[in-house]
Amino acid sequence: MLQVRLRGLALDQSNSPVVILEVEKTNKGFGIWIGPFEAEALALAVSGKDFPRPLTYDLFLNTVSQLGGTFEKAVIGQVKDNIYYATLHLQDRNGQLYVIDARPSDCLVLAVKKGFPIFVEDTVFAESSIDLSNLQTDTLQHGQEEENEGFKKFVENLDIEELKKHFRGKDENNESS
């Protein structure tokens, strides 16, 4: 297993959100296409903004915490037909480990909010990895602190309302097809 980190969030040519994950200390990584709502949740998590009331991910984090559980890691363990599968690894207060089927996008939001590591199985990485050194975005800079700042700056400038309008329009176009 290889540890990965969030390198960026981007839109592809068709304006679909893509999360770019990078293996630690390399320029190799892969992209996972996610839905607009998951992209919004991830962008909000990265921004670190607090809300007066808990959002859905916060409710889950708070529930696990109140029950004495801890988040150990997330593992992206499989890819089939370009769909990635992940598991969330939790430990209860008695040390019992639980492995829960989860979407990678949900694992990423939770990991950003809680700070637990994300891993990818070697076989998934071998099948999906690309060289990220040629990507040209403000969020893809060298140096951990600069990258985090660049990504946070990208997220701060991300207009969530515009993103929502864009995807609502896309959904309406798909429904009329």
Helices and strands as residue ranges (DSSP letters): E 2-11, E 17-23, E 28-33, H 36-47, H 56-66, E 70-80, E 83-91, E 97-102, H 104-114, E 118-120, H 122-128, E 130-131, H 144-157, H 160-175
